[in-house]
Amino acid sequence: MERVEAVLCVADAEAAAVRRRYEAYLGRPGHPAGPAHTFALNGAVMVFRAGA
């Protein structure tokens, strides 16, 4: 299986709301990774970064 990564850039003002929304969608917490948060997705990763 190939590892897949998706990156979502969001405005600073929306970062907390986006993180909470994806935590609710996925049923798991995001993990801080520097200026980003990551979500493990069974072999894939979704990253969202504020400051877009």
Backbone as a printed PyTorch tensor [residue, N CA C, xyz], in Angstrom:
tensor([[[  0.8400,  -1.1630,   0.0000],
         [  0.0000,   0.0000,   0.0000],
         [  0.8950,   1.2380,   0.0000]],

        [[  0.5150,   2.2290,  -0.7740],
         [  1.2300,   3.4820,  -0.8470],
         [  0.7960,   4.4150,   0.2580]],

        [[  1.7460,   5.1480,   0.7790],
         [  1.4110,   6.1830,   1.7620],
         [  0.9130,   7.4110,   1.0130]],

        [[ -0.1550,   7.9880,   1.4990],
         [ -0.7570,   9.1620,   0.8680],
         [ -0.8080,  10.2760,   1.9010]],

        [[ -0.5320,  11.4920,   1.4560],
         [ -0.6070,  12.6430,   2.3460],
         [ -1.4000,  13.7460,   1.6680]],

        [[ -2.3030,  14.3390,   2.4160],
         [ -3.0710,  15.4850,   1.9240],
         [ -2.7480,  16.6640,   2.8290]],

        [[ -2.5740,  17.8350,   2.2300],
         [ -2.2680,  19.0420,   2.9960],
         [ -3.3830,  20.0480,   2.7730]],

        [[ -3.9150,  20.5800,   3.8590],
         [ -4.9750,  21.5750,   3.8230],
         [ -4.4440,  22.8360,   4.4870]],

        [[ -4.4070,  23.9400,   3.7780],
         [ -3.9470,  25.2160,   4.3280],
         [ -5.1600,  26.0500,   4.7170]],

        [[ -5.1060,  26.6210,   5.9190],
         [ -6.2370,  27.4110,   6.4120],
         [ -5.7410,  28.7350,   6.9810]],

        [[ -6.6230,  29.7180,   7.0150],
         [ -6.3050,  31.0160,   7.6060],
         [ -6.1090,  30.8560,   9.1140]],

        [[ -5.2180,  31.6640,   9.6780],
         [ -4.9570,  31.6090,  11.1190],
         [ -6.2480,  31.6880,  11.9350]],

        [[ -7.1280,  32.5940,  11.5570],
         [ -8.3610,  32.8090,  12.3080],
         [ -9.2780,  31.5870,  12.2970]],

        [[ -9.1150,  30.6890,  11.3460],
         [ -9.9770,  29.5210,  11.2200],
         [ -9.3300,  28.2320,  11.7070]],

        [[ -8.0630,  28.2830,  12.0930],
         [ -7.3120,  27.0690,  12.4120],
         [ -7.9430,  26.2270,  13.5200]],

        [[ -8.3110,  26.8470,  14.6260],
         [ -8.8880,  26.0800,  15.7420],
         [-10.2090,  25.4250,  15.3450]],

        [[-11.0480,  26.1540,  14.6210],
         [-12.3410,  25.6000,  14.1980],
         [-12.1460,  24.4480,  13.2180]],

        [[-11.2020,  24.5790,  12.3120],
         [-10.9360,  23.5040,  11.3410],
         [-10.4130,  22.2660,  12.0580]],

        [[ -9.4860,  22.4570,  13.0030],
         [ -8.9580,  21.3180,  13.7590],
         [-10.0860,  20.5950,  14.4920]],

        [[-10.9420,  21.3470,  15.1880],
         [-12.0660,  20.7210,  15.9090],
         [-13.0080,  20.0000,  14.9610]],

        [[-13.2770,  20.6010,  13.8140],
         [-14.1850,  19.9790,  12.8400],
         [-13.6200,  18.6460,  12.3490]],

        [[-12.3330,  18.6030,  12.0030],
         [-11.7480,  17.3470,  11.5350],
         [-11.6270,  16.3230,  12.6520]],

        [[-11.3920,  16.7760,  13.8890],
         [-11.4000,  15.8380,  15.0080],
         [-12.7740,  15.1910,  15.1360]],

        [[-13.8320,  15.9760,  14.9580],
         [-15.1980,  15.4330,  15.0220],
         [-15.4690,  14.4920,  13.8490]],

        [[-15.0620,  14.8840,  12.6260],
         [-15.2690,  14.0390,  11.4430],
         [-14.5790,  12.6890,  11.6050]],

        [[-13.3410,  12.7280,  12.0940],
         [-12.5150,  11.5280,  12.1310],
         [-12.6340,  10.7380,  13.4290]],

        [[-13.1980,  11.3650,  14.4640],
         [-13.3450,  10.6710,  15.7370],
         [-12.0280,  10.4470,  16.4460]],

        [[-11.0530,  11.3230,  16.2020],
         [ -9.7440,  11.2160,  16.8540],
         [ -9.0950,  12.5940,  16.8920]],

        [[ -8.1800,  12.7990,  17.8460],
         [ -7.5480,  14.1120,  17.9430],
         [ -6.4680,  14.3140,  16.8800]],

        [[ -6.2560,  15.5770,  16.5450],
         [ -5.1240,  15.9350,  15.7080],
         [ -3.8870,  16.0260,  16.5800]],

        [[ -2.7200,  15.8410,  15.9950],
         [ -1.4710,  15.8960,  16.7360],
         [ -0.6380,  17.0740,  16.2530]],

        [[ -0.2090,  17.9430,  17.1770],
         [  0.6010,  19.0880,  16.7800],
         [  1.9150,  18.6210,  16.1470]],

        [[  2.3160,  19.3100,  15.1030],
         [  3.5860,  19.0260,  14.4170],
         [  4.1530,  20.3670,  13.9520]],

        [[  4.7680,  21.1050,  14.8700],
         [  5.2410,  22.4440,  14.5400],
         [  4.0490,  23.3460,  14.2900]],

        [[  4.0380,  24.0590,  13.1610],
         [  2.9190,  24.9640,  12.8700],
         [  1.6970,  24.2420,  12.2890]],

        [[  1.7320,  22.9330,  12.2460],
         [  0.6620,  22.1440,  11.6250],
         [  0.0480,  21.1820,  12.6410]],

        [[ -1.0330,  20.5600,  12.2510],
         [ -1.6280,  19.4380,  12.9840],
         [ -1.7400,  18.2850,  11.9900]],

        [[ -1.5240,  17.0760,  12.4590],
         [ -1.6360,  15.9110,  11.5850],
         [ -2.7200,  14.9690,  12.1100]],

        [[ -3.3110,  14.2330,  11.1920],
         [ -4.2900,  13.2090,  11.5160],
         [ -3.8730,  11.9330,  10.8080]],

        [[ -3.6230,  10.8770,  11.5770],
         [ -3.2830,   9.5770,  11.0000],
         [ -4.5550,   8.9260,  10.4660]],

        [[ -4.4730,   8.4210,   9.2430],
         [ -5.6490,   7.8430,   8.5750],
         [ -5.3510,   6.4510,   8.0440]],

        [[ -5.0740,   5.5070,   8.9300],
         [ -4.8390,   4.1220,   8.5240],
         [ -3.8270,   4.0070,   7.3910]],

        [[ -2.6250,   4.5120,   7.6030],
         [ -1.5710,   4.4260,   6.6030],
         [ -1.3840,   5.6960,   5.7900]],

        [[ -2.3250,   6.5990,   5.8370],
         [ -2.2150,   7.8810,   5.1560],
         [ -2.1780,   8.9770,   6.2280]],

        [[ -1.8680,  10.1780,   5.8100],
         [ -1.8070,  11.2970,   6.7470],
         [ -2.4850,  12.5090,   6.1420]],

        [[ -3.2780,  13.2080,   6.9640],
         [ -3.8160,  14.4940,   6.5610],
         [ -3.1420,  15.5380,   7.4310]],

        [[ -2.6440,  16.5850,   6.8140],
         [ -1.9670,  17.6650,   7.5260],
         [ -2.7300,  18.9450,   7.2730]],

        [[ -2.9780,  19.7250,   8.3130],
         [ -3.5060,  21.0560,   8.0490],
         [ -2.6020,  22.0550,   8.7140]],

        [[ -2.3940,  23.1480,   8.0260],
         [ -1.4570,  24.1780,   8.4630],
         [ -2.1300,  25.5270,   8.4130]],

        [[ -1.9930,  26.2690,   9.5210],
         [ -2.5130,  27.6370,   9.5690],
         [ -1.5100,  28.5730,   8.9130]],

        [[ -1.9770,  29.7730,   8.6330],
         [ -1.1010,  30.7810,   8.0570],
         [ -1.1880,  30.8420,   6.5580]],

        [[ -2.2510,  30.2890,   6.0130],
         [ -2.4060,  30.2650,   4.5560],
         [ -2.9680,  31.5700,   4.0630]]])
